[in-house]
Amino acid sequence: MPVQICPRCKHFNPEYAAYCHFDGVVLQAQQNTGVLGLPSEFAFPSGRRCRTFDELAQGCQEEWAAARDLLVRGVIAQFFRVGNRAELARAADDARANANPDIGLTMFLSALPGARTQTPKLDLSPRRILLGKLLVGESKTVPLTITNQAQGMLQGTVTVTEGQNWLTLADKPGVSQLEVKAPREQVVKLTINTKGQAAGQTYAARLTVVTNGGVVEVPLRMDLVAQPYTKAPFQGVRSQREMAERMRSQPKAAVPVLESGDVQRWFSLNGWNYPVQGVPIKGVGGVQQFFEGMGVSKPPTVHLSKPELRLACKYQETTRAQVTLQTPAKKWVYAQLSSDSPWLKLPQGQVSGPQNAPVAVEIDTSLWKPGAPSEGKVTLIANGGVKLTLKVVVEVLGAPAAPKPVVPQPAPAPPAAPKPVVPQPAPAPPAQAPQPMPAPKPIVPQPPLAPTSAPSPIAAGQPPVIPTAPFAPPAAGVTSRGGNFVPALMTTVLLCLVMRMALVPVVDFWGRSSVVHTAAVKLQVEPTVDSPMAGAGGWLTLPWFKIMIGSQQSLAAKDFQPANNAEVSAAEFRHYFASYFIRWFALWTGWLGAVIGALMVMRRGGVLDIAWGMVAGFFAGIAASATFAAFFLVAELLPLTLWQLVLGSQAGLGSLLLWSFLAVVCWLVIGIALGLVLPWIAPLRVLIVDPAQAMLATLFRMVGLKTLGDYWAAG
């Protein structure tokens, strides 16, 4: 039996078949004008009529939008279904099911039998777009030319199928699809906007052009480069890792740029997520927090020295206590603090320190309500987001009793209606004979009672009730550390005066000159014998205000070496001077702590404990001396500024004596200012003012001024 072979799919078909039973292609053996005719006339909405497959295909090419609409609505499939062309109806249904109607119409036209010579042909220029390196925030426009290389109207759509968040088909954002309608050529402007994209990555996009002349995909690619960091000392940094490595080598320089928010804004500019979540930690702890967020430093294991605090405090008083957040690793620890009770105050909202950080809490019982729970919790969010809890239990002494809750009483029942009173006749009084009055008894005199040596015992029964005075709560504003404000003020003023006068021969006549000489040697400008630094008070000739405020200006080397015309950095000189001054001051005054520690141990312990008291006192004295030295440098800004404004660069013994007088007067002013503030800050008053006030009170009593000593004593 003879068969026919389909020229497209190569399947065998019966001899009588006019179309392939598998793909619907017209078999060449039966191809003629009668075979290529449509089952019936097909009409477009415009009025155009088609009688053959070639006319139908040409009509779809020229009226692409109308043909696409007819395909989507199922009109074409229904036309061939009525004409008993099931294979073409199935092809129309398959094309209709395609997600892209332009691609579906192209597929359907390719399935129609017949030869069509008027088909458009799609061509693009360029076929691949390589954008190269672009900076974050940069915008660029690239033209894409769509060309029709054949006859007819090229119609369809161009769509951004990948990269819609940075690639658009117009000047305004959000345009991801345009209609193609080109008899010869059409230019589409591609707009690339890199704002908001993360730098340091390669981005790819894809355009899909679907027309009646073919389907083409155009890939795009770009490398997004970060905007460099512009602030010193990390200028030129272009990546997150590079920033972390530069900060690791200069952690102190990283503190101000992190606290100012410049690094966070740089991260946002380059589209990167900032690694620090929540409130950034201040100081070097913030650098450790940044390193942990970047993943360049593993968070250390942290814990509290005490998981619970138990305290006793009088009502209406304030008590302070502290625990330590610590780690065995040689890293900085930090934490954000929060409290769940109003009476449990936190002097600091965040803490940080090398290996350990003190966590201070303040119990303010004036905010505690009688009857309320005396237990609170402090929550710490520490390194690596670790959550720690400190339980604080307080026993409030002398608090008034909690008011008893008022229990509602049931309403009393209404009284019963009174029964009517029936009047009764009064009975007649019985007749009785009058009774004679009894004779009065004679009064017999009684002997006087003998006095007893002891009171008679109380008869058995309930014990007598002894009235007591009601409890009076302490007056508001008076605490155990209260005392008079005037003695506290005068004590602070005297303390500042005595300390500054005692430091005149040690610091002004000797210490400053020695430290200035050491700092100059570190900067390789050792003072010569003919320089102002070699004389008495030579250090007064330096511009101290410019030095101590951290100015970035330079100092003239001729101040140290008259023949040297070079310049040295004021910031570096300040760094060396402050470091060596604090070290020098701590070493020359820290021994006082050992003496005080030995005296305290002698009063409270034995002779064998003196050595331990000296060791502990020495280290405590070193810490206290270093702290005071840092405060001293800050406080001295006032007299140094006045000296520069009034006298300028003057040296010599007379100038040194005048400087000493000016410094003492300025410290008198500083003492008055501190005296107005310190008595109201409970921790500083307990640590500084109260011991000095008690010492003065003892001194007054020793010289016979007992009344003044009692008045001066701390409460």
C-alpha positions as CSV (number, residue, x, y, z in Angstrom):
1,M,0.0,0.0,0.0
2,P,1.6,3.3,-1.0
3,V,2.2,5.9,1.7
4,Q,3.1,9.5,2.0
5,I,6.0,10.8,4.1
6,C,5.6,14.2,5.9
7,P,8.3,16.6,4.8
8,R,8.6,18.0,8.4
9,C,8.2,15.2,10.9
10,K,9.1,12.3,8.5
11,H,6.1,10.2,9.7
12,F,4.2,7.9,7.4
13,N,0.7,8.8,6.3
14,P,-1.9,7.0,4.2
15,E,-2.0,7.7,0.5
16,Y,-5.3,9.5,0.7
17,A,-4.2,11.9,3.4
18,A,-4.2,15.5,2.5
19,Y,-2.5,16.6,5.7
20,C,0.0,14.9,8.0
21,H,-1.9,13.1,10.8
22,F,0.9,14.1,13.3
23,D,1.7,17.8,12.7
24,G,-1.0,19.0,10.2
25,V,1.5,20.0,7.4
26,V,0.2,19.8,3.9
27,L,1.5,16.8,2.2
28,Q,3.4,17.8,-1.0
29,A,1.7,15.1,-3.1
30,Q,-1.7,16.6,-2.5
31,Q,-0.7,20.3,-2.3
32,N,-2.7,22.5,-4.6
33,T,-4.9,25.6,-4.5
34,G,-7.9,23.6,-3.3
35,V,-6.0,22.0,-0.5
36,L,-4.5,25.3,0.7
37,G,-7.9,26.9,1.0
38,L,-9.5,27.5,4.4
39,P,-12.5,25.5,5.4
40,S,-14.5,28.7,5.2
41,E,-13.8,32.4,4.9
42,F,-12.1,34.0,7.9
43,A,-12.8,37.6,8.7
44,F,-10.7,40.0,10.9
45,P,-12.4,42.7,13.0
46,S,-11.1,45.3,10.5
47,G,-13.2,43.7,7.7
48,R,-10.3,41.9,6.1
49,R,-11.3,38.5,4.7
50,C,-9.0,35.5,4.1
51,R,-9.8,32.4,1.9
52,T,-6.4,30.6,2.0
53,F,-3.8,29.8,4.6
54,D,-1.4,32.2,3.0
55,E,-3.9,35.0,3.2
56,L,-4.6,34.2,6.9
57,A,-0.9,34.2,7.7
58,Q,-0.4,37.4,5.9
59,G,-3.4,39.0,7.7
60,C,-2.0,37.9,11.1
61,Q,1.4,39.5,10.2
62,E,-0.1,42.8,9.2
63,E,-2.7,42.9,11.9
64,W,-0.7,41.4,14.7
65,A,-2.5,42.9,17.7
66,A,-5.9,41.9,16.4
67,A,-4.7,38.4,15.5
68,R,-3.2,38.0,19.0
69,D,-6.4,39.1,20.6
70,L,-8.4,36.6,18.5
71,L,-6.0,33.8,19.5
72,V,-6.2,34.6,23.2
73,R,-10.0,34.7,23.1
74,G,-10.1,31.3,21.4
75,V,-11.8,32.6,18.2
76,I,-9.2,31.0,15.9
77,A,-9.3,27.7,17.7
78,Q,-13.1,27.7,17.4
79,F,-12.9,28.6,13.6
80,F,-10.8,25.5,12.9
81,R,-12.8,23.3,15.2
82,V,-16.0,24.2,13.2
83,G,-14.1,23.6,10.0
84,N,-13.2,20.1,11.1
85,R,-9.5,20.8,11.3
86,A,-8.8,19.3,14.7
87,E,-5.0,19.4,14.3
88,L,-5.0,23.2,13.7
89,A,-7.6,23.8,16.5
90,R,-5.3,21.8,18.8
91,A,-2.3,24.0,17.6
92,A,-4.3,27.1,18.3
93,D,-5.2,25.9,21.8
94,D,-1.5,25.1,22.5
95,A,-0.5,28.5,21.4
96,R,-3.2,30.1,23.5
97,A,-1.9,28.3,26.6
98,N,1.5,30.0,26.2
99,A,2.2,32.6,28.9
100,N,3.4,35.1,26.3
101,P,0.7,35.7,23.6
102,D,3.2,37.0,21.1
103,I,5.2,33.7,21.3
104,G,1.9,31.8,21.1
105,L,0.9,33.5,17.9
106,T,4.3,33.0,16.4
107,M,4.0,29.2,17.2
108,F,0.6,29.1,15.7
109,L,1.6,30.7,12.4
110,S,4.5,28.3,12.1
111,A,2.0,25.4,12.3
112,L,-0.1,26.7,9.4
113,P,0.3,24.9,6.1
114,G,1.4,26.7,3.0
115,A,4.3,28.9,1.8
116,R,4.4,32.5,3.0
117,T,6.8,34.8,1.4
118,Q,5.8,38.1,3.1
119,T,7.0,37.2,6.6
120,P,9.0,39.8,8.6
121,K,12.4,38.9,9.9
122,L,13.8,40.2,13.2
123,D,17.3,41.4,13.8
124,L,18.8,43.2,16.8
125,S,21.9,45.4,17.3
126,P,23.7,44.7,19.6
127,R,23.0,41.1,20.3
128,R,25.0,41.2,23.6
129,I,25.5,44.2,25.9
130,L,28.5,44.4,28.1
131,L,28.4,47.5,30.3
132,G,31.7,47.0,32.0
133,K,32.4,48.7,35.4
134,L,29.9,51.1,36.8
135,L,30.0,53.1,40.1
136,V,27.2,52.7,42.6
137,G,24.6,55.4,42.0
138,E,25.7,55.9,38.4
139,S,23.1,55.9,35.6
140,K,23.7,55.0,31.9
141,T,21.6,54.8,28.7
142,V,22.2,52.2,26.0
143,P,20.3,52.1,22.6
144,L,18.9,48.8,21.3
145,T,18.1,48.8,17.6
146,I,15.3,46.5,16.4
147,T,15.4,45.9,12.6
148,N,13.0,44.3,10.2
149,Q,15.1,42.6,7.5
150,A,12.2,41.4,5.4
151,Q,8.8,42.7,4.2
152,G,5.7,43.3,6.2
153,M,5.2,44.9,9.6
154,L,7.4,43.6,12.4
155,Q,5.2,43.5,15.5
156,G,5.5,42.1,19.0
157,T,7.0,43.1,22.4
158,V,10.3,43.6,24.1
159,T,10.4,42.6,27.8
160,V,12.9,42.8,30.6
161,T,12.7,39.2,31.9
162,E,15.6,39.5,34.3
163,G,17.1,42.5,36.2
164,Q,13.9,44.6,36.4
165,N,15.2,46.3,39.6
166,W,17.9,48.1,37.8
167,L,17.1,47.9,34.1
168,T,14.1,49.8,32.4
169,L,13.0,50.4,28.8
170,A,12.5,54.2,29.3
171,D,13.8,57.1,31.2
172,K,11.3,56.6,34.1
173,P,11.5,53.5,36.3
174,G,9.1,50.6,36.3
175,V,8.8,50.3,32.5
176,S,9.7,46.6,31.8
177,Q,7.7,46.0,28.5
178,L,7.3,48.0,25.3
179,E,5.4,47.3,22.1
180,V,7.4,46.6,18.9
181,K,5.9,48.0,15.7
182,A,8.5,48.5,13.1
183,P,8.1,48.5,9.3
184,R,11.9,48.9,9.1
185,E,13.6,50.0,12.3
186,Q,12.8,50.9,16.0
187,V,15.2,52.1,18.7
188,V,14.6,51.3,22.3
189,K,16.5,53.2,25.0
190,L,17.7,51.0,27.8
191,T,18.2,52.8,31.1
192,I,20.6,51.3,33.7
193,N,20.2,52.8,37.3
194,T,22.6,51.3,39.9
195,K,21.2,53.3,42.9
196,G,20.3,50.9,45.7
197,Q,22.3,48.0,44.3
198,A,25.0,46.3,46.4
199,A,28.5,47.1,45.2
200,G,31.2,44.6,44.6
201,Q,29.0,42.2,42.5
202,T,28.4,41.3,38.9
203,Y,24.9,41.8,37.7
204,A,23.2,40.1,34.7
205,A,19.9,40.9,33.0
206,R,18.0,39.6,30.0
207,L,15.8,41.1,27.3
208,T,13.4,39.0,25.4
209,V,12.1,40.3,22.0
210,V,9.1,38.3,20.7
211,T,7.8,39.4,17.3
212,N,6.1,37.9,14.3
213,G,9.6,37.9,12.7
214,G,11.2,35.7,15.4
215,V,12.2,35.5,19.0
216,V,15.6,36.8,20.3
217,E,17.1,37.1,23.8
218,V,19.7,39.8,24.6
219,P,21.9,39.3,27.7
220,L,23.3,42.2,29.6
221,R,26.1,42.3,32.1
222,M,27.8,44.8,34.4
223,D,30.3,44.9,37.2
224,L,29.2,47.3,40.0
225,V,32.1,49.1,41.8
226,A,31.8,50.6,45.2
227,Q,32.1,54.3,45.9
228,P,35.4,54.8,47.8
229,Y,35.4,56.0,51.4
230,T,36.5,59.7,51.5
231,K,37.2,60.5,55.2
232,A,40.7,60.2,56.8
233,P,42.3,58.0,57.9
234,F,40.5,55.4,55.8
235,Q,40.2,57.3,52.6
236,G,40.3,55.2,49.4
237,V,38.7,52.0,51.0
238,R,36.4,50.3,48.4
239,S,35.2,47.1,50.2
240,Q,33.8,46.1,53.5
241,R,36.7,43.6,54.1
242,E,39.3,46.3,53.4
243,M,37.6,48.7,55.8
244,A,37.6,46.0,58.6
245,E,41.3,45.3,58.0
246,R,42.2,49.0,58.1
247,M,40.2,49.5,61.3
248,R,42.0,46.4,62.9
249,S,45.3,48.2,62.4
250,Q,44.0,51.5,63.7
251,P,41.2,50.8,66.3
252,K,41.4,54.1,68.1
253,A,41.1,56.0,64.8
254,A,38.0,54.0,63.9
255,V,36.1,55.2,67.0
256,P,35.2,58.7,65.8
257,V,34.2,57.6,62.3
258,L,32.0,54.9,63.7
259,E,30.3,57.1,66.3
260,S,29.7,59.9,63.7
261,G,27.8,57.5,61.4
262,D,30.0,58.1,58.4
263,V,30.7,54.4,58.0
264,Q,27.0,53.5,58.2
265,R,26.2,56.1,55.6
266,W,29.0,54.8,53.3
267,F,27.5,51.3,53.7
268,S,24.1,52.6,52.7
269,L,25.5,54.4,49.7
270,N,27.0,51.2,48.4
271,G,23.9,49.2,49.0
272,W,25.4,47.1,51.8
273,N,23.6,46.0,55.0
274,Y,25.2,47.6,58.0
275,P,26.6,44.8,60.2
276,V,25.6,46.5,63.5
277,Q,22.0,45.9,64.6
278,G,20.4,48.2,67.2
279,V,22.2,51.1,68.9
280,P,25.9,51.2,68.2
281,I,28.3,51.0,71.2
282,K,30.4,54.0,71.8
283,G,34.2,53.9,72.2
284,V,36.5,51.0,71.3
285,G,33.7,48.6,72.2
286,G,31.9,49.9,69.1
287,V,34.9,48.8,67.0
288,Q,34.6,45.3,68.5
289,Q,30.9,45.3,67.8
290,F,31.6,46.3,64.1
291,F,34.2,43.5,63.8
292,E,31.8,40.9,65.1
293,G,29.1,42.0,62.7
294,M,31.5,41.9,59.8
295,G,32.5,38.4,60.8
296,V,36.2,39.2,61.1
297,S,36.2,38.6,64.9
298,K,34.5,35.8,66.8
299,P,32.4,37.1,69.7
300,P,34.0,36.2,73.0
301,T,32.1,34.2,75.7
302,V,30.8,36.6,78.2
303,H,29.2,36.2,81.7
304,L,28.3,38.2,84.7
305,S,30.4,38.1,87.9
306,K,27.2,37.7,89.9
307,P,23.9,36.5,88.4
308,E,21.9,38.0,91.3
309,L,22.2,41.0,93.7
310,R,20.5,41.1,97.1
311,L,20.5,44.5,98.7
312,A,19.1,46.2,101.8
313,C,18.1,49.9,101.6
314,K,16.1,52.3,103.8
315,Y,12.9,53.7,102.6
316,Q,13.3,57.0,100.6
317,E,17.0,56.4,100.2
318,T,19.3,55.6,97.2
319,T,21.7,52.7,97.0
320,R,24.2,51.8,94.3
321,A,25.8,48.4,93.5
322,Q,27.6,46.9,90.5
323,V,28.5,43.6,88.9
324,T,31.1,43.0,86.2
325,L,30.5,41.8,82.6
326,Q,33.7,39.8,81.8
327,T,35.3,37.4,79.5
328,P,38.4,35.2,79.6
329,A,39.4,36.2,76.1
330,K,41.6,39.3,75.4
331,K,38.8,41.2,73.7
332,W,36.6,44.1,74.5
333,V,33.2,43.4,76.0
334,Y,30.1,45.5,75.6
335,A,26.4,45.4,76.3
336,Q,23.1,47.4,76.0
337,L,21.2,47.6,79.3
338,S,17.5,47.8,80.1
339,S,15.5,47.6,83.3
340,D,12.0,46.4,83.9
341,S,11.3,48.4,87.1
342,P,11.1,52.2,87.6
343,W,12.9,52.1,90.9
344,L,15.8,50.0,89.4
345,K,17.7,52.7,87.5
346,L,20.7,52.3,85.2
347,P,23.2,55.2,85.3
348,Q,24.5,54.0,81.9
349,G,22.5,52.6,79.0
350,Q,25.5,50.8,77.6
351,V,28.8,49.6,79.0
352,S,32.1,48.5,77.4
353,G,35.7,47.7,78.4
354,P,38.7,45.6,77.8
355,Q,37.9,42.1,79.0
356,N,35.5,43.4,81.7
357,A,33.1,46.2,82.1
358,P,31.3,47.4,85.3
359,V,27.5,47.3,85.2
360,A,26.2,49.8,87.8
361,V,22.6,49.7,89.1
362,E,20.9,52.3,91.4
363,I,18.1,51.5,93.7
364,D,15.8,54.6,94.2
365,T,13.2,53.6,96.9
366,S,11.5,56.9,96.5
367,L,10.0,55.4,93.3
368,W,9.1,52.2,95.1
369,K,5.4,51.8,96.1
370,P,4.7,50.0,99.4
371,G,3.3,46.6,98.7
372,A,4.8,46.4,95.2
373,P,7.3,43.6,94.4
374,S,10.9,44.4,95.5
375,E,12.4,42.3,92.7
376,G,13.6,43.6,89.3
377,K,15.6,42.5,86.4
378,V,18.3,44.1,84.3
379,T,18.6,42.7,80.7
380,L,22.0,42.9,78.9
381,I,22.4,42.4,75.2
382,A,26.2,41.6,75.0
383,N,28.7,40.5,72.5
384,G,27.3,38.5,69.6
385,G,23.7,39.3,70.7
386,V,24.0,37.2,73.8
387,K,21.2,37.9,76.3
388,L,22.1,38.0,80.0
389,T,19.8,38.7,82.9
390,L,20.8,40.2,86.3
391,K,18.2,39.6,89.1
392,V,18.1,42.4,91.7
393,V,16.3,41.7,95.0
394,V,15.9,44.6,97.5
395,E,14.8,44.6,101.1
396,V,13.3,48.0,101.9
397,L,13.8,48.9,105.6
398,G,11.4,51.2,107.4
399,A,8.8,51.2,104.7
400,P,5.2,52.0,105.7
401,A,2.7,49.1,105.7
402,A,1.0,48.5,102.4
403,P,-2.6,49.8,102.4
404,K,-5.1,47.0,102.9
405,P,-7.3,46.4,99.9
406,V,-10.9,47.6,100.4
407,V,-13.3,44.6,100.3
408,P,-16.8,45.6,99.2
409,Q,-19.4,44.7,101.8
410,P,-22.8,43.4,100.8
411,A,-25.6,46.0,101.2
412,P,-27.6,45.5,104.5
413,A,-31.1,44.0,104.1
414,P,-33.9,46.5,104.5
415,P,-35.5,46.5,108.0
416,A,-38.7,44.6,108.4
417,A,-41.9,46.6,108.7
418,P,-42.8,47.2,112.4
419,K,-45.8,45.4,113.8
420,P,-48.7,47.5,114.8
421,V,-48.7,48.3,118.6
422,V,-52.0,47.5,120.2
423,P,-52.5,49.7,123.3
424,Q,-53.1,47.7,126.5
425,P,-54.8,49.1,129.6
426,A,-52.4,49.9,132.4
427,P,-52.8,47.5,135.4
428,A,-53.9,49.0,138.6
429,P,-51.0,49.3,141.2
430,P,-51.4,47.0,144.2
431,A,-52.3,48.6,147.5
432,Q,-49.3,48.4,149.8
433,A,-48.6,49.8,153.3
434,P,-45.9,52.4,153.5
435,Q,-42.4,51.1,154.5
436,P,-40.4,52.9,157.1
437,M,-36.9,54.4,156.1
438,P,-33.9,52.3,157.3
439,A,-31.8,53.9,160.0
440,P,-28.3,55.0,158.8
441,K,-25.4,52.8,159.8
442,P,-22.7,54.3,162.0
443,I,-19.4,55.2,160.3
444,V,-16.6,53.1,161.8
445,P,-13.1,54.7,161.3
446,Q,-10.7,52.4,159.3
447,P,-7.0,52.2,160.1
448,P,-4.7,53.6,157.4
449,L,-3.3,51.2,154.8
450,A,0.3,50.2,155.3
451,P,2.5,51.1,152.3
452,T,3.5,48.2,150.1
453,S,7.0,47.7,148.8
454,A,5.8,46.5,145.4
455,P,2.9,47.2,143.2
456,S,0.0,44.8,143.3
457,P,0.0,42.3,140.6
458,I,-2.2,42.8,137.6
459,A,-5.3,40.8,137.8
460,A,-5.7,37.9,135.4
461,G,-7.4,38.8,132.2
462,Q,-6.5,40.7,129.0
463,P,-3.1,42.6,129.2
464,P,-3.3,46.3,129.3
465,V,-3.0,48.2,126.0
466,I,0.0,50.6,126.0
467,P,-0.6,53.5,123.6
468,T,2.2,54.0,121.0
469,A,3.0,56.9,118.8
470,P,2.2,56.4,115.1
471,F,5.1,55.6,112.7
472,A,6.3,58.7,110.9
473,P,8.0,58.2,107.6
474,P,11.3,60.0,107.0
475,A,10.9,63.5,105.6
476,A,11.1,63.8,101.9
477,G,14.5,64.7,100.5
478,V,16.4,63.6,103.5
479,T,18.6,60.5,103.0
480,S,21.3,58.8,105.0
481,R,23.8,60.7,103.0
482,G,21.9,63.9,103.4
483,G,23.7,66.3,105.7
484,N,23.9,70.0,105.2
485,F,24.7,71.2,101.7
486,V,26.9,74.1,102.8
487,P,29.6,71.8,104.4
488,A,29.6,69.6,101.3
489,L,30.1,72.7,99.1
490,M,32.9,74.1,101.3
491,T,34.6,70.7,101.6
492,T,34.7,70.4,97.8
493,V,36.2,73.9,97.4
494,L,38.8,73.3,100.1
495,L,39.7,69.9,98.6
496,C,40.3,71.5,95.2
497,L,42.4,74.4,96.7
498,V,44.6,72.1,98.9
499,M,45.3,69.6,96.1
500,R,46.2,72.3,93.5
501,M,48.4,74.2,96.0
502,A,50.1,70.9,96.9
503,L,50.8,70.2,93.2
504,V,52.4,73.5,92.4
505,P,56.0,72.5,93.4
506,V,55.6,69.0,92.0
507,V,53.8,69.6,88.7
508,D,54.4,73.2,87.7
509,F,58.1,73.6,88.9
510,W,59.3,70.2,87.8
511,G,56.8,67.7,86.4
512,R,55.7,69.6,83.3
513,S,59.2,70.5,82.2
514,S,60.3,66.8,82.5
515,V,57.3,65.5,80.5
516,V,57.6,68.2,77.8
517,H,61.3,67.2,77.4
518,T,60.4,63.5,77.1
519,A,57.6,64.2,74.5
520,A,60.0,66.4,72.5
521,V,62.6,63.6,72.4
522,K,59.9,61.2,71.1
523,L,59.3,63.7,68.2
524,Q,63.1,64.0,67.6
525,V,63.3,67.6,68.6
526,E,65.1,67.3,71.9
527,P,65.3,70.8,73.5
528,T,68.8,72.4,73.3
529,V,70.4,74.4,76.1
530,D,69.6,77.7,74.2
531,S,65.9,76.9,73.8
532,P,63.2,78.5,76.0
533,M,62.5,75.0,77.3
534,A,65.8,75.0,79.2
535,G,64.8,77.8,81.5
536,A,62.4,78.0,84.4
537,G,58.8,77.9,83.3
538,G,59.9,77.4,79.7
539,W,56.9,75.1,79.0
540,L,54.7,78.2,79.4
541,T,55.8,79.4,76.0
542,L,54.0,76.6,74.1
543,P,50.5,77.1,72.7
544,W,48.8,74.8,75.2
545,F,45.3,75.5,74.2
546,K,45.9,74.5,70.6
547,I,47.8,71.4,71.8
548,M,45.3,70.2,74.3
549,I,42.2,70.5,72.2
550,G,43.7,68.1,69.6
551,S,44.3,70.7,66.8
552,Q,45.6,69.3,63.5
553,Q,47.9,72.2,63.1
554,S,51.7,72.1,63.5
555,L,54.2,73.4,66.1
556,A,57.3,75.2,65.2
557,A,60.4,73.1,66.0
558,K,62.3,76.3,66.9
559,D,60.4,76.3,70.2
560,F,62.6,73.3,71.2
561,Q,65.6,73.9,68.9
562,P,66.0,77.6,67.8
563,A,68.1,76.6,64.7
564,N,65.5,74.1,63.4
565,N,62.9,75.6,61.0
566,A,60.9,72.4,60.7
567,E,57.5,71.7,62.1
568,V,56.1,68.9,64.3
569,S,52.5,67.7,64.6
570,A,50.6,69.2,67.5
571,A,48.4,66.2,67.7
572,E,51.4,63.8,68.1
573,F,52.9,66.1,70.7
574,R,49.6,66.1,72.6
575,H,49.5,62.3,72.4
576,Y,53.0,61.9,73.9
577,F,52.6,64.6,76.5
578,A,49.3,63.3,77.8
579,S,50.5,59.7,77.9
580,Y,53.8,60.5,79.7
581,F,52.2,63.0,82.1
582,I,49.6,60.4,83.3
583,R,52.3,57.8,83.6
584,W,54.6,60.2,85.5
585,F,51.9,61.4,87.8
586,A,50.7,57.9,88.6
587,L,54.2,56.6,89.4
588,W,55.1,59.6,91.6
589,T,51.8,59.7,93.6
590,G,50.5,56.2,93.5
591,W,52.6,55.3,96.6
592,L,50.1,57.2,98.7
593,G,47.6,54.4,98.1
594,A,50.0,51.9,99.7
595,V,50.3,54.1,102.8
596,I,46.5,54.5,103.1
597,G,46.0,50.8,102.5
598,A,48.5,49.9,105.3
599,L,46.8,52.3,107.7
600,M,43.4,50.9,107.0
601,V,44.6,47.3,107.5
602,M,46.3,48.2,110.8
603,R,43.0,49.7,112.1
604,R,40.9,46.7,111.1
605,G,43.2,43.7,111.0
606,G,46.5,42.4,112.3
607,V,50.1,43.2,111.6
608,L,50.5,40.3,109.2
609,D,47.9,41.8,106.9
610,I,49.8,45.1,106.4
611,A,51.7,43.7,103.4
612,W,48.5,42.8,101.6
613,G,47.0,46.2,102.4
614,M,50.0,47.9,100.9
615,V,49.8,45.8,97.7
616,A,46.1,46.4,97.3
617,G,46.5,50.1,98.2
618,F,49.3,50.6,95.8
619,F,47.4,49.3,92.8
620,A,44.3,51.3,93.9
621,G,46.5,54.4,94.3
622,I,47.9,53.9,90.7
623,A,44.4,53.7,89.3
624,A,43.2,56.7,91.3
625,S,46.3,58.8,90.4
626,A,45.9,58.0,86.7
627,T,42.2,59.0,86.8
628,F,43.0,62.2,88.6
629,A,45.9,63.0,86.2
630,A,43.5,62.7,83.2
631,F,41.0,65.0,85.0
632,F,43.8,67.4,85.9
633,L,44.7,67.8,82.2
634,V,41.1,68.7,81.3
635,A,40.7,71.1,84.2
636,E,43.9,72.9,83.4
637,L,42.4,74.0,80.1
638,L,40.8,76.9,81.9
639,P,44.0,78.5,83.3
640,L,46.0,77.7,80.2
641,T,43.4,79.5,78.0
642,L,43.4,82.5,80.3
643,W,47.2,82.5,80.3
644,Q,47.4,82.5,76.4
645,L,44.8,85.2,76.1
646,V,46.3,87.6,78.7
647,L,50.1,87.0,78.9
648,G,50.8,84.9,75.8
649,S,54.3,83.2,75.6
650,Q,56.1,84.4,78.8
651,A,58.7,82.3,80.6
652,G,60.9,82.8,83.6
653,L,60.6,82.4,87.4
654,G,58.3,85.4,87.8
655,S,56.0,84.1,85.1
656,L,56.0,80.7,86.8
657,L,55.0,82.2,90.1
658,L,52.2,84.2,88.4
659,W,51.1,81.1,86.6
660,S,50.8,79.2,89.9
661,F,48.6,82.0,91.4
662,L,46.4,82.0,88.3
663,A,46.1,78.2,88.4
664,V,45.1,78.2,92.1
665,V,42.4,80.9,91.5
666,C,41.0,78.9,88.6
667,W,40.9,75.8,90.7
668,L,38.9,77.8,93.3
669,V,36.3,78.5,90.6
670,I,36.4,74.8,89.5
671,G,35.9,73.8,93.2
672,I,32.9,76.0,93.5
673,A,31.4,74.5,90.3
674,L,32.1,71.0,91.5
675,G,30.7,71.8,95.0
676,L,27.4,72.8,93.4
677,V,27.2,69.5,91.5
678,L,29.0,66.7,93.4
679,P,26.8,66.7,96.5
680,W,23.8,65.8,94.4
681,I,25.4,62.9,92.6
682,A,25.2,60.1,95.2
683,P,28.1,57.8,93.9
684,L,30.6,60.7,93.7
685,R,29.5,62.2,97.0
686,V,30.0,58.8,98.8
687,L,33.4,58.3,97.1
688,I,34.9,61.8,97.3
689,V,32.9,64.4,99.3
690,D,31.8,62.3,102.4
691,P,35.2,61.0,103.3
692,A,36.8,64.5,103.0
693,Q,33.9,66.0,105.0
694,A,34.3,63.4,107.7
695,M,38.0,64.1,107.9
696,L,37.4,67.8,108.3
697,A,34.8,67.1,111.0
698,T,37.3,64.9,112.9
699,L,39.9,67.7,112.6
700,F,37.5,70.3,114.0
701,R,36.7,68.0,117.0
702,M,40.4,67.4,117.6
703,V,41.1,71.1,118.0
704,G,38.1,71.6,120.3
705,L,35.5,72.8,117.9
706,K,33.0,70.1,118.7
707,T,29.9,72.0,117.6
708,L,31.4,72.9,114.3
709,G,32.6,69.3,113.9
710,D,29.1,68.0,114.5
711,Y,27.7,70.4,112.0
712,W,30.4,69.5,109.4
713,A,30.0,65.7,109.8
714,A,28.4,63.9,106.9
715,G,24.9,62.6,107.5
